[in-house]
Amino acid sequence: MVEGELGRLSHKFAVQRRRFHPGELDYLILVPTLRCNLACSYCQVSRAAEGASGYDWSDGTRDAVIDLVRQTRSGHLKIEFQGGEPTLRCDLIEAVIGAVPPHVEASFVICTNLQHVPPEAAALFDRDDVSISTSLDGPRLHHARQRGQDDAASEAFEQNIDRLLAQYGSRKVSALPTLDPRSPPDPDELIDAYARRGMTAIYLRPINYQGFARRQHADCRTTDTRWLEYHETFIRRLIYRNWKDRNICLEENYFSLLLRRIFRPGEDRHVDLRNPNPFGTDFIVIDHDGLAYPTDEARMLARAGIIDLSIGNIRQGWNTPARDALNAVSTCDGDPDCEACTYKPFCGRDIVDDISRYGTIDIPRRETEFCRRHLHLFDLAFELIHSPDPAIQYSLCRWLGLGGDRLPAGGLS
């Protein structure tokens, strides 16, 4: 009887360790301007022209954002500046950074297309607490086609990213590709575009069915088996290359994230992979007009005129019925497909993606794009985990930050 009760409590404890327990607000995505100096066809937000008016924070919105930052109750704060092109308003970025209380450990990410780097942006990049995130879609011809650029514009971008990498290194400058699932670049060519620059982390991202992208890439509403096969091939190519040349370790960030979810209870800060997945708690998005959104994807849907998923605003806050309505269904618990799924402890719920693709969340989970994609990735993860191939085991250890060349036995909890 005692052993049975201990077993039940042990199982309950293990389940609770896998559940997400939100803390204080400590991650902000801020959009000081919606204006941009590019017009990429796959843009996920409804950008505004560089010279347009009415698409930057008003003085009132700026002041309210600064008040929010000054009043933070968390000891750690991460702020990500999105756009548009946020370096068009470096003054607003500087104002936010200057508002962080001295006792708060803060880090900042500026998401920029790096088409132009004005002096005021260069000064921000030079800060130790600022990192740079950009898009690199592969070899030059592929990248130029994705952005609709001529040779001169492509050359300017490459000069900027290469100069910043030479100055700061890949720990400060990161990039990710946005790929058309119908015609992605050759995996090795994409890897080479990163590896030759000393960039070892690549986050594969198919064109998101949000914002402007859904108008010019409507067939991306559903990604067929070709994308799943491409993603898997890409991971296997990384494994091969890591084994062939052990002086460099390449990884695909999202797959590494899945591995950490499997092996490390509490690895749950990625908002697509946590259960429950509450909105407006530890993470919030503030748009150029001061509206608050639960995720950046929710902001994209609003900008495209699909559905208003805002949950409040910077002045009145976001403890609202709209947030409560989203949170009431933002869980895997009770869903028959999720309850029967082996991968439930590691997975999550993305109702914003379901709304974007299907206009409803009332669709069997196994029929959703989110579920199909993650079932494939988790299947692949466990296949590799149990593989005796030393090349596979070597990469898995590196991606998990482990010493040795094989995963430890009994490593799951």
Protein Blocks (a to p, Z undefined) as FASTA:
>chain_A
ZZmmmmmmmmmmmmmmmpccddddfbdcddfbfcdfbdcfklcbdcddfkbghiaccfkl
mmmmmmmmmmpcbfbdcddddedjfklmmmlmmmmmmmpcfklccddddddehlaccfkl
mmmmmpmkbccddddebjfklmmmmnopafklmmmmmmmmmmmmmmnopmlmccdddddf
klccdfklmmmmmmmnopabdcddddddehjllmmmmmlmpccfklmmmmmmmmmmmmmm
mmmmmmbccddfklmmmmmmmmmghiambfklccdddehilbccddfkopacfbfklmmm
mmnomaccbfbdfknopadfklmmmmmmmcfehpaklmmpmklmmmccdfklmmmmnopa
bbcfklpmklmmmmmmmmmmmmmmmpcbfklmmmmmmmnopgcjbdcehkaZZ
